[in-house]
Amino acid sequence: MRALPHGARAYVLCAVLAGAYCAAPAVRPGAAVPWATTALLAAVHAVGSRVRARWPEWCSPVLLAGAFLLPPAAAALVAVPGALLARVERPPAGARRAWRAARLSLAVWAASCAFAALDGPGTLSALWTLGDGAQDPAAQTSSSGTPGFPYALAAAVAAALVLGLTTTALEGGVLVTAERQSPRAAWWGRLPGALAPYLVHGPAGLAMAVLWRSPYEPAAALLVLLPMYVCACGFVLYRRESAAHQATIRALVQAVDIKDRYTRGHSERVGRASAMIARELGMSGDRLEAVRIAGILHDVGKLGVPTRLLRKNGPLTPDERRVIELHPEYGDEMVRGIGFLGEARAAILHHHERLDGSGYPYGLAGAQIPEFARVVAVADAFDAMTSTRTYRRARPVPTAVEELQRCAGSQFDPRMVGALTRALDRHGWHAAVTADAPEERGNVPADALPEPASPLVRAAAPGAPDEPGGPRPGAGGPGGGP
């Protein structure tokens, strides 16, 4: 417990005491507890918690079966052995095990109370009395007027959602007290994704409970866990593939940052700004993630540009500028074989195109420019203007927005500029950079930064890369640099 903040220690201790209080009625003398069922369910959950599925929630139907079959106090005990025996990857192990046991006990107790409040146990008893298909379990009511299977299913799903809500609420408290996350991120940000699996776990738990007292006894009920385990393995494989994708992206970004040290942290900030624009445009899900990745990888083609040009102190010659302007095509070639990028590839290739057709590499105009490329172009220019470079100080955010609006219609899509403006008004801009770039200052007001010690001019000083107002190929006026 020493590694935990005082607030987190108090929170965990309160959860442990609350869990013990909820389970205490089960161990009182004379309590009517089916100990054989409790012990068997606890053993199954403990074994499932030790399986290397790396998704411990896969055996949540066991906890729900306990909530449906047992009184609330006994159901709370089902989770304790598995929580105490499960693997712990980070210290303090004792505190984490105690917290896990308390969290699951409280959640299962709440689910069991919810199921009892909806008369779920009575409905289950009615289903068991039907026996061996004497009546159709899907009938709306039994002969005694007790609600049948559809009502039991609804009660099971409701109890499963209570389990998910309680678990998420308790976990959010730990994130707030131990990891200093904001309440919004700790609770509301996690809620939709956290509840979705329980919509499946509820019916699975009900199936276990119905089969538990069938003629085939608990052995049949345990078969329900087999498809759950298969689904869990598939989910873990998906998570690993997603992690591999992120690692690939991160490696490419780090390579660009190392090669072009003057723009370190720029790629991830462009990804963040691109996502802000995309949300304002109504994008979500896979498209939102794709446009974020496009922003992160937009400059990956700089790996194909000679380092001496990227780090040159002084103006670029026309030939050197033409070499740097090849980086979108280099980037497209580099990511051609990465299938998961999808629409992001078009943004990598076309993010230097201009709405008036004077950009590069192909001189596309208007709607010919892919939507992702138009998003990334605005995000790229915005971060370039609001970041400190060796050849000039960061511009304030309002100044950068005014410049984007001035160039809207000629260089940038006005729709994307408007989306970024609205997003900035709503969320602001925090130019936090990655851990590998602690020296980046971000969008600091001009009067808060010292003047450069020497009149060093980088290669892009006549028209900073990605900024409006720099020279463009073959034309004067506003344009984007390499």
C-alpha positions as CSV (number, residue, x, y, z in Angstrom):
1,M,0.0,0.0,0.0
2,R,3.0,2.3,0.3
3,A,3.0,3.1,-3.4
4,L,-0.6,4.3,-3.4
5,P,-1.6,7.8,-2.6
6,H,-3.4,8.3,0.7
7,G,-6.8,8.9,-1.0
8,A,-6.4,5.7,-3.0
9,R,-5.6,3.7,0.2
10,A,-8.7,5.1,1.9
11,Y,-10.8,4.3,-1.1
12,V,-9.5,0.7,-1.3
13,L,-10.0,0.2,2.4
14,C,-13.6,1.4,2.2
15,A,-14.3,-0.9,-0.7
16,V,-12.8,-3.9,1.2
17,L,-14.9,-3.1,4.3
18,A,-18.0,-2.6,2.2
19,G,-17.4,-6.0,0.5
20,A,-17.0,-7.7,3.8
21,Y,-20.2,-6.1,5.1
22,C,-22.2,-7.3,2.1
23,A,-20.8,-10.9,2.4
24,A,-21.1,-11.1,6.2
25,P,-24.8,-12.4,6.3
26,A,-23.7,-15.5,4.4
27,V,-21.4,-16.7,7.3
28,R,-23.8,-16.0,10.1
29,P,-25.0,-19.0,12.0
30,G,-28.2,-20.5,10.6
31,A,-27.8,-18.7,7.2
32,A,-29.6,-20.6,4.4
33,V,-26.7,-20.8,2.0
34,P,-26.2,-23.6,-0.6
35,W,-22.5,-24.0,0.2
36,A,-21.9,-26.7,-2.4
37,T,-23.1,-24.5,-5.2
38,T,-21.2,-21.5,-3.8
39,A,-18.0,-23.5,-3.5
40,L,-18.3,-25.0,-7.0
41,L,-18.9,-21.7,-8.7
42,A,-16.1,-20.1,-6.7
43,A,-13.7,-22.9,-7.8
44,V,-14.7,-22.5,-11.5
45,H,-14.2,-18.8,-11.4
46,A,-10.9,-19.2,-9.7
47,V,-9.7,-21.6,-12.4
48,G,-11.0,-19.3,-15.1
49,S,-9.2,-16.3,-13.5
50,R,-5.9,-18.2,-13.8
51,V,-6.3,-19.0,-17.5
52,R,-4.0,-17.0,-19.6
53,A,-6.7,-15.4,-21.7
54,R,-5.5,-11.9,-20.7
55,W,-9.2,-10.9,-20.6
56,P,-10.4,-11.9,-17.1
57,E,-14.0,-10.8,-17.8
58,W,-14.4,-13.9,-20.0
59,C,-15.6,-15.9,-17.0
60,S,-18.1,-13.2,-15.8
61,P,-21.0,-15.5,-16.6
62,V,-19.9,-17.6,-13.7
63,L,-20.3,-14.6,-11.4
64,L,-23.7,-13.9,-12.9
65,A,-24.8,-17.5,-12.5
66,G,-23.9,-17.1,-8.8
67,A,-25.9,-13.9,-8.7
68,F,-28.9,-15.7,-10.2
69,L,-28.6,-18.9,-8.1
70,L,-27.5,-17.7,-4.7
71,P,-28.6,-15.1,-2.1
72,P,-26.7,-11.8,-2.5
73,A,-24.4,-12.4,0.4
74,A,-23.3,-15.8,-0.9
75,A,-23.0,-14.5,-4.4
76,A,-20.5,-11.9,-3.2
77,L,-18.3,-14.7,-2.0
78,V,-18.1,-16.4,-5.4
79,A,-15.7,-13.8,-6.7
80,V,-13.3,-13.8,-3.7
81,P,-11.0,-16.8,-4.4
82,G,-10.5,-16.0,-8.1
83,A,-9.7,-12.4,-7.3
84,L,-7.1,-13.3,-4.7
85,L,-5.5,-16.0,-6.9
86,A,-5.4,-14.1,-10.2
87,R,-2.1,-12.9,-11.5
88,V,-1.0,-9.4,-10.6
89,E,1.4,-7.8,-13.1
90,R,2.3,-4.6,-11.1
91,P,3.0,-4.0,-7.4
92,P,1.6,-3.6,-4.8
93,A,0.3,-7.1,-5.4
94,G,-1.5,-7.4,-2.0
95,A,-3.4,-4.2,-2.4
96,R,-4.4,-5.0,-6.0
97,R,-5.7,-8.4,-5.0
98,A,-7.7,-7.0,-2.1
99,W,-9.1,-4.3,-4.3
100,R,-10.0,-6.8,-7.0
101,A,-11.8,-9.0,-4.5
102,A,-13.7,-6.1,-3.0
103,R,-14.7,-4.7,-6.4
104,L,-16.0,-8.0,-7.8
105,S,-17.8,-8.9,-4.5
106,L,-19.6,-5.5,-4.4
107,A,-20.5,-5.8,-8.1
108,V,-21.8,-9.3,-7.9
109,W,-23.8,-8.4,-4.7
110,A,-25.4,-5.5,-6.5
111,A,-26.3,-7.7,-9.5
112,S,-27.8,-10.3,-7.2
113,C,-29.9,-7.7,-5.4
114,A,-31.1,-6.3,-8.7
115,F,-32.0,-9.8,-10.0
116,A,-33.9,-10.5,-6.7
117,A,-35.7,-7.1,-6.9
118,L,-37.0,-8.1,-10.4
119,D,-38.2,-11.4,-9.0
120,G,-35.6,-13.3,-11.1
121,P,-35.3,-16.2,-8.6
122,G,-39.0,-16.8,-8.7
123,T,-39.0,-16.8,-12.5
124,L,-36.1,-19.3,-12.5
125,S,-37.9,-21.6,-10.1
126,A,-40.9,-21.5,-12.4
127,L,-38.7,-22.4,-15.3
128,W,-37.2,-25.3,-13.4
129,T,-40.6,-26.7,-12.5
130,L,-41.6,-26.8,-16.1
131,G,-39.1,-29.6,-16.4
132,D,-38.0,-31.6,-19.4
133,G,-40.1,-29.6,-21.9
134,A,-43.4,-30.1,-20.3
135,Q,-44.1,-26.6,-21.5
136,D,-42.3,-24.3,-23.9
137,P,-39.9,-22.2,-21.8
138,A,-40.3,-19.4,-24.3
139,A,-43.9,-19.1,-23.3
140,Q,-44.9,-15.7,-22.0
141,T,-46.1,-17.1,-18.6
142,S,-46.1,-20.4,-16.8
143,S,-49.3,-22.1,-15.7
144,S,-49.2,-20.4,-12.3
145,G,-49.0,-16.9,-13.9
146,T,-45.3,-16.4,-13.1
147,P,-43.4,-14.6,-16.0
148,G,-41.5,-17.0,-18.2
149,F,-38.3,-17.1,-20.1
150,P,-38.5,-13.7,-21.8
151,Y,-38.9,-12.0,-18.4
152,A,-36.1,-14.0,-16.9
153,L,-33.9,-13.0,-19.8
154,A,-34.7,-9.3,-19.3
155,A,-34.0,-9.6,-15.6
156,A,-30.7,-11.3,-16.3
157,V,-29.6,-8.6,-18.8
158,A,-30.6,-5.9,-16.3
159,A,-28.6,-7.6,-13.5
160,A,-25.6,-7.9,-15.9
161,L,-25.7,-4.2,-16.6
162,V,-25.8,-3.5,-12.9
163,L,-22.7,-5.7,-12.6
164,G,-21.0,-3.7,-15.3
165,L,-22.1,-0.3,-14.0
166,T,-20.9,-1.1,-10.5
167,T,-17.6,-2.4,-11.7
168,T,-17.0,0.6,-13.9
169,A,-18.0,3.0,-11.1
170,L,-15.7,1.4,-8.6
171,E,-12.8,1.3,-11.1
172,G,-13.4,5.0,-12.0
173,G,-12.9,5.8,-8.3
174,V,-9.5,4.2,-8.3
175,L,-8.5,6.0,-11.5
176,V,-9.4,9.3,-9.9
177,T,-7.8,8.7,-6.5
178,A,-4.7,6.6,-7.6
179,E,-3.9,7.8,-11.1
180,R,-5.3,11.4,-10.8
181,Q,-7.5,11.0,-13.9
182,S,-10.3,13.5,-14.3
183,P,-13.8,12.2,-13.3
184,R,-15.0,12.7,-16.9
185,A,-12.3,10.4,-18.3
186,A,-12.5,7.9,-15.4
187,W,-16.2,7.4,-15.6
188,W,-18.0,8.8,-18.6
189,G,-15.2,8.1,-21.1
190,R,-15.1,4.4,-20.2
191,L,-18.8,3.7,-19.6
192,P,-20.1,2.8,-23.2
193,G,-17.3,0.3,-24.0
194,A,-17.3,-1.2,-20.5
195,L,-21.0,-2.1,-20.6
196,A,-21.2,-3.7,-24.0
197,P,-19.7,-7.1,-23.0
198,Y,-22.3,-7.5,-20.2
199,L,-25.1,-7.6,-22.8
200,V,-23.6,-11.0,-23.8
201,H,-22.6,-12.1,-20.3
202,G,-26.1,-11.7,-19.0
203,P,-27.8,-14.3,-21.3
204,A,-24.7,-16.6,-20.8
205,G,-25.1,-16.4,-17.1
206,L,-28.8,-17.1,-17.3
207,A,-28.1,-20.2,-19.5
208,M,-25.7,-21.4,-16.8
209,A,-28.2,-20.9,-14.1
210,V,-31.0,-22.7,-16.0
211,L,-28.8,-25.6,-16.9
212,W,-27.4,-25.8,-13.3
213,R,-30.5,-27.5,-12.0
214,S,-31.4,-29.3,-15.2
215,P,-31.3,-33.1,-15.5
216,Y,-27.8,-32.7,-16.8
217,E,-26.7,-30.9,-13.6
218,P,-23.7,-28.5,-13.3
219,A,-21.6,-30.3,-16.0
220,A,-23.9,-29.0,-18.7
221,A,-23.8,-25.5,-17.3
222,L,-20.0,-25.4,-17.5
223,L,-20.2,-26.0,-21.3
224,V,-21.5,-22.4,-21.6
225,L,-18.0,-21.2,-20.8
226,L,-16.5,-22.9,-23.8
227,P,-17.8,-20.4,-26.4
228,M,-17.1,-17.6,-24.0
229,Y,-13.5,-18.7,-23.9
230,V,-13.3,-18.9,-27.6
231,C,-14.7,-15.4,-28.0
232,A,-12.3,-14.1,-25.4
233,C,-9.3,-15.6,-27.3
234,G,-10.6,-13.9,-30.5
235,F,-10.9,-10.6,-28.6
236,V,-7.4,-11.0,-27.2
237,L,-6.0,-11.6,-30.7
238,Y,-7.8,-8.5,-31.9
239,R,-6.3,-6.5,-29.1
240,R,-2.8,-7.8,-29.9
241,E,-3.2,-7.0,-33.6
242,S,-4.3,-3.5,-32.6
243,A,-1.3,-3.1,-30.3
244,A,1.0,-4.2,-33.1
245,H,-0.6,-1.6,-35.4
246,Q,0.0,1.1,-32.8
247,A,3.6,-0.1,-32.3
248,T,4.2,0.1,-36.1
249,I,2.8,3.7,-36.2
250,R,4.9,4.7,-33.1
251,A,8.1,3.3,-34.6
252,L,7.6,5.2,-37.8
253,V,6.8,8.4,-35.9
254,Q,9.9,8.0,-33.7
255,A,12.0,7.5,-36.8
256,V,10.7,10.7,-38.3
257,D,11.2,12.6,-35.1
258,I,14.8,11.4,-34.8
259,K,15.6,12.4,-38.4
260,D,14.0,15.8,-38.3
261,R,14.6,16.9,-34.7
262,Y,13.3,20.4,-35.3
263,T,9.7,19.1,-35.6
264,R,9.8,16.6,-32.8
265,G,6.3,15.9,-31.4
266,H,4.7,17.5,-34.5
267,S,3.3,14.3,-35.9
268,E,1.3,13.3,-32.8
269,R,-0.1,16.8,-32.4
270,V,-1.2,16.8,-36.0
271,G,-3.0,13.5,-35.3
272,R,-4.7,15.0,-32.4
273,A,-5.8,18.1,-34.3
274,S,-7.0,15.9,-37.2
275,A,-9.2,13.9,-34.8
276,M,-10.7,17.2,-33.4
277,I,-11.6,18.3,-36.9
278,A,-13.0,14.8,-37.8
279,R,-15.3,14.8,-34.7
280,E,-16.7,18.1,-35.7
281,L,-17.4,16.7,-39.1
282,G,-19.4,13.8,-37.6
283,M,-16.8,11.1,-38.1
284,S,-16.6,8.3,-35.6
285,G,-15.4,4.8,-35.1
286,D,-12.9,3.4,-37.6
287,R,-13.0,6.6,-39.8
288,L,-12.1,8.8,-36.8
289,E,-9.2,6.5,-35.9
290,A,-8.1,6.4,-39.5
291,V,-7.9,10.2,-39.8
292,R,-6.0,10.3,-36.5
293,I,-3.4,7.8,-37.9
294,A,-3.3,9.8,-41.1
295,G,-2.3,12.9,-39.2
296,I,0.3,11.0,-37.2
297,L,1.9,9.5,-40.3
298,H,1.5,12.4,-42.7
299,D,5.3,13.2,-42.8
300,V,6.6,9.6,-42.8
301,G,8.0,10.2,-46.3
302,K,10.6,12.5,-44.8
303,L,12.5,9.3,-44.0
304,G,13.3,9.2,-47.7
305,V,14.6,12.7,-47.8
306,P,18.4,13.3,-47.1
307,T,18.9,14.4,-43.5
308,R,21.2,17.2,-44.6
309,L,18.3,18.9,-46.4
310,L,15.9,18.5,-43.4
311,R,18.5,20.0,-41.1
312,K,20.0,22.6,-43.4
313,N,20.6,26.0,-41.9
314,G,19.8,28.4,-44.7
315,P,17.5,28.8,-47.7
316,L,16.8,25.8,-49.9
317,T,17.8,25.9,-53.5
318,P,15.1,25.1,-56.1
319,D,16.6,21.6,-56.6
320,E,16.6,20.9,-52.9
321,R,13.0,22.1,-52.5
322,R,12.0,19.7,-55.3
323,V,13.7,16.9,-53.4
324,I,11.8,17.7,-50.2
325,E,8.6,18.0,-52.1
326,L,8.9,14.3,-53.0
327,H,8.2,13.3,-49.4
328,P,4.5,12.7,-49.8
329,E,5.2,10.2,-52.6
330,Y,7.9,8.6,-50.6
331,G,5.5,8.2,-47.7
332,D,2.8,6.7,-49.9
333,E,5.3,4.1,-51.2
334,M,6.5,3.3,-47.7
335,V,3.0,2.5,-46.3
336,R,1.7,0.9,-49.4
337,G,1.9,-2.6,-47.9
338,I,0.3,-1.6,-44.5
339,G,-3.2,-2.8,-45.2
340,F,-4.9,-1.4,-42.0
341,L,-4.2,2.3,-43.0
342,G,-7.0,2.4,-45.5
343,E,-8.0,6.0,-46.3
344,A,-5.0,7.3,-44.3
345,R,-2.8,6.6,-47.3
346,A,-4.6,9.2,-49.4
347,A,-3.9,11.8,-46.7
348,I,-0.2,10.9,-46.6
349,L,0.1,11.4,-50.4
350,H,-2.1,14.5,-50.8
351,H,-1.8,16.6,-47.7
352,H,0.2,19.2,-49.5
353,E,-2.4,19.7,-52.3
354,R,-4.1,23.1,-52.3
355,L,-7.7,23.8,-53.0
356,D,-6.8,26.1,-55.9
357,G,-4.8,23.3,-57.6
358,S,-1.3,24.9,-57.1
359,G,-0.1,22.3,-54.5
360,Y,1.9,19.1,-54.9
361,P,2.6,16.3,-55.8
362,Y,-0.2,16.2,-58.4
363,G,-1.8,19.6,-58.4
364,L,-5.3,18.3,-57.4
365,A,-7.9,20.9,-56.9
366,G,-11.2,21.2,-54.9
367,A,-13.1,18.0,-54.5
368,Q,-10.4,16.1,-56.2
369,I,-8.4,16.2,-53.0
370,P,-9.4,13.4,-50.7
371,E,-11.3,14.4,-47.6
372,F,-8.7,13.0,-45.2
373,A,-6.0,15.0,-47.0
374,R,-8.0,18.2,-46.6
375,V,-8.4,17.5,-42.9
376,V,-4.7,16.8,-42.3
377,A,-3.6,19.8,-44.3
378,V,-5.4,22.2,-41.9
379,A,-4.2,20.3,-38.8
380,D,-0.6,20.3,-40.2
381,A,-0.6,24.0,-40.9
382,F,-2.2,24.8,-37.5
383,D,0.4,22.9,-35.5
384,A,3.3,24.3,-37.6
385,M,2.2,27.8,-36.8
386,T,1.5,27.2,-33.1
387,S,4.8,25.3,-32.4
388,T,8.1,26.9,-31.6
389,R,10.8,26.3,-34.2
390,T,14.4,27.3,-34.2
391,Y,13.7,30.0,-36.9
392,R,10.7,31.6,-35.2
393,R,8.5,31.6,-32.1
394,A,5.2,30.0,-31.8
395,R,2.2,32.0,-32.9
396,P,-0.8,32.4,-30.5
397,V,-3.7,30.2,-31.4
398,P,-6.0,33.1,-32.4
399,T,-3.4,34.3,-34.8
400,A,-3.0,30.9,-36.3
401,V,-6.7,30.5,-36.7
402,E,-7.0,33.9,-38.4
403,E,-4.3,32.9,-40.9
404,L,-6.1,29.6,-41.7
405,Q,-9.3,31.6,-42.3
406,R,-7.4,34.0,-44.5
407,C,-6.2,31.1,-46.6
408,A,-9.5,29.2,-46.6
409,G,-10.8,28.8,-50.1
410,S,-7.5,29.0,-51.8
411,Q,-5.2,26.8,-49.8
412,F,-7.5,25.1,-47.3
413,D,-11.0,23.7,-47.4
414,P,-13.2,26.3,-45.5
415,R,-15.3,23.4,-44.1
416,M,-12.2,21.9,-42.4
417,V,-11.0,25.3,-41.1
418,G,-14.5,26.0,-39.7
419,A,-14.5,22.5,-38.0
420,L,-11.1,23.2,-36.4
421,T,-12.3,26.7,-35.2
422,R,-15.3,25.2,-33.6
423,A,-13.3,22.4,-31.9
424,L,-10.8,24.9,-30.5
425,D,-13.6,27.1,-29.2
426,R,-15.1,24.0,-27.4
427,H,-12.0,22.2,-26.2
428,G,-9.1,24.6,-26.5
429,W,-5.6,23.5,-27.6
430,H,-3.1,21.9,-25.2
431,A,0.2,21.4,-27.1
432,A,1.4,18.6,-24.9
433,V,4.1,16.7,-26.7
434,T,5.3,13.1,-26.5
435,A,7.7,11.9,-23.9
436,D,10.5,11.8,-26.4
437,A,10.2,15.5,-27.0
438,P,10.4,17.3,-23.6
439,E,12.0,20.4,-25.0
440,E,9.1,21.3,-27.3
441,R,7.3,24.4,-26.1
442,G,4.1,24.2,-28.1
443,N,1.6,27.0,-28.8
444,V,3.0,29.6,-26.3
445,P,2.0,33.2,-26.7
446,A,4.7,35.2,-28.5
447,D,5.5,37.5,-25.5
448,A,6.2,34.4,-23.3
449,L,9.1,33.2,-25.3
450,P,12.6,34.5,-25.4
451,E,14.1,35.8,-28.6
452,P,16.5,33.4,-30.4
453,A,20.0,33.8,-29.3
454,S,21.3,34.0,-32.8
455,P,19.7,34.8,-36.2
456,L,19.7,31.2,-37.2
457,V,17.6,30.5,-40.2
458,R,16.6,27.0,-41.0
459,A,16.0,25.7,-44.5
460,A,12.3,26.4,-44.4
461,A,12.6,29.9,-42.9
462,P,11.5,31.7,-46.1
463,G,8.2,29.7,-45.9
464,A,8.0,27.4,-43.0
465,P,7.0,23.8,-43.7
466,D,3.3,23.3,-43.7
467,E,2.5,26.9,-42.9
468,P,0.3,29.2,-44.9
469,G,2.1,32.2,-46.4
470,G,5.3,30.4,-47.6
471,P,6.4,30.0,-51.2
472,R,4.6,27.4,-53.2
473,P,5.9,25.5,-56.2
474,G,5.7,27.7,-59.3
475,A,3.6,30.5,-57.7
476,G,3.7,33.3,-55.2
477,G,1.4,34.2,-52.4
478,P,0.1,31.9,-49.7
479,G,1.2,28.2,-49.9
480,G,2.4,25.3,-48.0
481,G,6.0,24.4,-47.7
482,P,7.3,20.9,-47.6
